[in-house]
Amino acid sequence: MLLVKNVSKVYDNKKKAVDNLSLEIKKGEIIGFIGPNGAGKTTTIRMITGIIAPTQGTIEINGIDISKEPVGAKKNFTFVPDHPTIFDAVKGIDYLNFIADIHEVPIQQRKERIERFTKAFQIYDALTQTINSYSHGMKQKLLVSGALLPNPNLFILDEPMVGLDPHSAKILKDIMRDHCQKGGTVFFSSHVLEVVENLCHRVAIIHRGKLIACDTLENIKKNSTATLEEIFLEMTKDE
Ligand SMILES: Nc1ncnc2c1ncn2[C@@H]1O[C@H](COP(=O)(O)OP(=O)(O)OP(=O)(O)O)[C@@H](O)[C@H]1O
């Protein structure tokens, strides 16, 4: 579903933010992407989603090279960024219908999905209000609902748990699990290691731009009884 091959990103000809990173994610998997601040998570996600171009390497989504066929590749995923900008002056429902229009979601399906996701996130009753009246968490839930509307093959999220209360975080985790059980794929970055530990089939760890692990939790733990947090801190500690 997602194939990242030998990808590097150098900013301003000097800062190597991502260094020869390769990653393959299969259909039906949930992958958690973790790493210390500044490790290169957002840069990697911005390259995967076609927002910035890699300095080197290739990225394929469902077999389509995003640098060669950006429109075709982008039909296969949706994305929730870490610092989203959202049209503040429109109503929540108008935003969702706009997203559904872009992705050509049929009327009946969009109605059913809008109700399902926004009721689960408890923002359904606020949909007739303009977005500038929403709290940060409500905006995040609206964005996630919008990204789920097209029922994407691949669902990419950068730090999705930030600003969500425990109830909403639980709903998002259930939605991610459900999406994968139905054959979808989820790739998300997080600093919340418990979420990654409980939710993901595999964990990818990036440190100083290099992918230092990408495996099941069992394999990463190698029979130890340590938690993901303990392993993460050990693997990414400064010598
Ligand atoms: N536009 C940019 N221009 C120059 N350097 C950048 C740019 N964006 C990111 N960087 C640098 O690239 C490195 C990786 O940043 P990135 O935002 O990808 O890390 P991250 O793992 O997402 O960090 P965090 O967990 O703090 O969000 C950092 O050293 C950062 O300062």
The ligand as an SDF file (V2000), in Angstrom:
LIG
                    3D

 31 33  0  0  0  0  0  0  0  0999 V2000
   11.2070   23.7840    6.5770 N   0  0  0  0  0  0  0  0  0  0  0  0
   12.3220   23.4500    7.2210 C   0  0  0  0  0  0  0  0  0  0  0  0
   13.4820   24.0660    6.9560 N   0  0  0  0  0  0  0  0  0  0  0  0
   14.6210   23.7220    7.6060 C   0  0  0  0  0  0  0  0  0  0  0  0
   14.7070   22.7430    8.5350 N   0  0  0  0  0  0  0  0  0  0  0  0
   13.5740   22.1010    8.8420 C   0  0  0  0  0  0  0  0  0  0  0  0
   12.3270   22.4110    8.2070 C   0  0  0  0  0  0  0  0  0  0  0  0
   11.3670   21.5760    8.7160 N   0  0  0  0  0  0  0  0  0  0  0  0
   11.9830   20.7990    9.6210 C   0  0  0  0  0  0  0  0  0  0  0  0
   13.2920   21.1090    9.6980 N   0  0  0  0  0  0  0  0  0  0  0  0
   14.3020   20.4500   10.5520 C   0  0  0  0  0  0  0  0  0  0  0  0
   14.3190   19.0780   10.1910 O   0  0  0  0  0  0  0  0  0  0  0  0
   14.4450   18.2630   11.3660 C   0  0  0  0  0  0  0  0  0  0  0  0
   13.2790   17.2880   11.4240 C   0  0  0  0  0  0  0  0  0  0  0  0
   12.0800   18.0370   11.7050 O   0  0  0  0  0  0  0  0  0  0  0  0
   10.6460   17.3410   11.7580 P   0  0  0  0  0  0  0  0  0  0  0  0
    9.6610   18.4380   11.9610 O   0  0  0  0  0  0  0  0  0  0  0  0
   10.4960   16.4700   10.5980 O   0  0  0  0  0  0  0  0  0  0  0  0
   10.7700   16.4640   13.0900 O   0  0  0  0  0  0  0  0  0  0  0  0
    9.6630   15.7130   13.9590 P   0  0  0  0  0  0  0  0  0  0  0  0
   10.1960   14.3430   14.2160 O   0  0  0  0  0  0  0  0  0  0  0  0
    8.3400   15.8060   13.3100 O   0  0  0  0  0  0  0  0  0  0  0  0
    9.7030   16.5630   15.2920 O   0  0  0  0  0  0  0  0  0  0  0  0
    8.5650   16.8550   16.4200 P   0  0  0  0  0  0  0  0  0  0  0  0
    8.3450   15.5450   17.1530 O   0  0  0  0  0  0  0  0  0  0  0  0
    9.2420   17.8710   17.3000 O   0  0  0  0  0  0  0  0  0  0  0  0
    7.3530   17.3740   15.7340 O   0  0  0  0  0  0  0  0  0  0  0  0
   14.5550   19.2130   12.5440 C   0  0  0  0  0  0  0  0  0  0  0  0
   15.9120   19.4250   12.8430 O   0  0  0  0  0  0  0  0  0  0  0  0
   13.9210   20.4870   12.0360 C   0  0  0  0  0  0  0  0  0  0  0  0
   14.4640   21.6200   12.6720 O   0  0  0  0  0  0  0  0  0  0  0  0
  1  2  1  0
  2  3  1  0
  2  7  2  0
  3  4  2  0
  4  5  1  0
  5  6  2  0
  6  7  1  0
  6 10  1  0
  7  8  1  0
  8  9  2  0
  9 10  1  0
 10 11  1  0
 11 12  1  0
 11 30  1  0
 12 13  1  0
 13 14  1  0
 13 28  1  0
 14 15  1  0
 15 16  1  0
 16 17  2  0
 16 18  1  0
 16 19  1  0
 19 20  1  0
 20 21  2  0
 20 22  1  0
 20 23  1  0
 23 24  1  0
 24 25  2  0
 24 26  1  0
 24 27  1  0
 28 29  1  0
 28 30  1  0
 30 31  1  0
M  END
$$$$
